[in-house]
Amino acid sequence: MANPIVVTGTDTGIGKTIFSAGLTQALGATYWKPVQAGLEEATDSEIVAKLSGRPTLPETYRLKMPASPHLAAEAEHTEIDIQQLEIPQCEGVLVVEGAGGIMVPLNRKKLYLDMFAHWNAPVVLCARTQLGTINHSLMSIHMLRHAGCKIVGIAFIGDAEPEVEQTICDFGEVARLGRLPMIDDLAPAKLSTRFAEAIDLKPIQEALKI
């Protein structure tokens, strides 16, 4: 049976797929992206497979348009069926990556946040360190808690902003898992090294009971 952990973010394009690759590699896990919206460039599953060297499960939905999942699905005259997004079976830890932020719609009735609450799996929130992150991070933390999700901690991505990071952790009453810097010439070995240096795995391992 799968032992899932959710990786979500405060926004799109913040680096959570790279974080997911590092986490999948570090935990010796399997990776699953339930909905891939946008197929012209390398998909998130392809990126994670290349960087982690770990197994990836097929996406339940592969949609051509790089947009919110509900809009990408509608462009193909279909609708995402929430019942098809149950956690798949696999051995060991399963890293599940959402799309964009927590309030991204999957269809006209359900958000990714609704799925996170339904899955009842521990959540890692990724946040950029750029301007605006305090507001986005605190709102995301509040909504996750309001939905009943267990937040393992927050992982920052980008240049160091110690005061900003501490402000979020203090007001959000959330554990700081570390800060993954932007990595030039990204490769599996370099990601593994940087991830091990930057991210505290212990709270994640405790949440997964491994």
N, C-alpha and C positions, 0 to 999 in steps of 0.2 A: 504494500500500500504506500502511496506517495506521502511524503512528509513536506507539505508545501510552505513556502514563504513568499510573500508578495513584495515586489519592488515597484513602487510608484513614485511619482514626482510632483513637484509644485507647478510644473509647466512642461511644455514640449521643448525638445532640443536642448536639454540641460545636461545630458551625458548619462542618463540612467541606463541606457543600453550597455555602455562601456562598464558602468558599475555592475550591472547584472552579469556581464561576462566575467569580470573579476571575481564576483561572489560565486558564480557557478564553478569556476575553476578552483577557487580556494576551498569550497565545500565538497568538491568531487561530485557535484550535483548534476541533475538533468535540467534543461531549460525549456520553458513553454511560453510562447506569445499567443494568447488566445485569438486576437484579431490583429492582422497586419493590414494597415491601410497605406497603400503606396507600394508599387512593385517595380517602378522604373529603375531605382537604385538598389543596392544591396539591402536585403531585408534585415530586420533586427535578428532573426534566427540565424541568418547566414553570418552576420557579424559576430554573434556570440559563439557560433560553432567554430569559426576561424580563430578567434582570440582565446577561447577557453579549451578547445580540444575535447569538449565534453558533448554528450548526446543532446540533441534537441528534438522535441516532439513536433509533429506537424501543426501548423496553425489551424484552428477550426474554421476561420474565415480568412481568405486572402482576397483583398479588395484592391482594385487598380488605383483608385483616386487617393492621393495623399491629403486626407482630410479627416475630420472627426468620423469615427466609425459609422455613426448613423447616416451621415451624409454620403459617405463612400458607398455604403450598402444601397442606399436609395438610388444612387447614380447607376447601379446595376439592376435596378428594379427588384430589389430583394429587401429583406429585413432580418437583422440579427436575432436569432432565436435564443433567448437567455438559457433555455433548458439544454442547449447544446454546449454550454460553457461550463459544465461541471468539471471539477478537477479530474484530469485523466489519471489512470493507474500507471504507476511506475515504481521501480524499486528505489528507496532512499529519498534524499532531499530533492524537491522540485522547486526551482526558482521560477516564479510566475511574474512576468513583466506586464504592467498595464500600458496604456497609451496616453500620452499627454499628462494631464493632471487628473486628480481624483474625480472631478465633476464632469468628465468627458462623457457624453451620451453614447450608449450602445445602440439604442433605438429610441423611439419617441416616448417611451415610458420609463426606461431604466438607465441609470448612470453606472459607470465603473464602480463608484462608491457602493452601490447596491450589491454588486457582485462581491466586492471585498468583504462586506458584512456577511453575505450569505456563505462565502467560503470559510469564514471564521478562522482564517490563518493569520499568523503574525505578519506585521507590515513594517517594512523599512521605507522611510520617506527620504527621497533624494531632493536636495535643494541646491540651486546655484548660489554663488556668493556675491553675485552682482546686485546693483541697486534694485530695490523692490522686493528683495528676498524675505525681509522681515514680515511684511504684510502677507505675501503669498504663503510663506511657511506657517505662520500662526493660524491663518484661516484653514489651511489644509489639516493641521494638527487638530484644530477644533472640530472640523467636520468628520474626521476619522473617529475621534472619540465619541462624538454625538451619535455616530452610526454603530457604536459598540465595537469598533476594531481595536485590537491590541497593537499599539505602536512599540516596536522594539527600540527604535531610536531614529535619529536623523543623520544622514550622511551628506556632507557638503561636497560640492564639486566646483573646482576653480581655484582662483588665487586666494591666499589667506586673508580673512577679514575677522580677526579674533573677537573684536567687540561686537560685531554684528552676529557672529555665530553664538557667542555667549548670551546675547540678548534673546535670541530665539530659544535657546535651551532653557533659559531662566523663565521667560514668560510662558513658554509652551510646556514647561515641566517635563522635558523629554531628554533622553540620554543622547549625548553626542558620540556617534560611532567613529568619527574621524573626518578627514577631508582628503578627497582624492584630487590631486592636481591635474590640470590638463597635461596630456602626455604626447610629446612629439614623436614621430616615427613609431607609431603604436605597433607593437608586436606581442605575441603571447608571453614571451619571457619577461619583457619589460613591464607588461601589465601585471604579471604575477608578482614581480619584485615590488613595484610601486604600491600595489594593493595591500600586500603584506605589511609594508612600512606604514601605510596611511590608515588602514581600517582595523578597528578592534572587533574581532570575530566573536569574542567571548559572549556578549549579550545575545548575539544571533544564535550561537550554538546552544546557549541555555534555553532560549525560546523554543528551539527545535528539539531540545532534549537529546542532543547528540554529543 
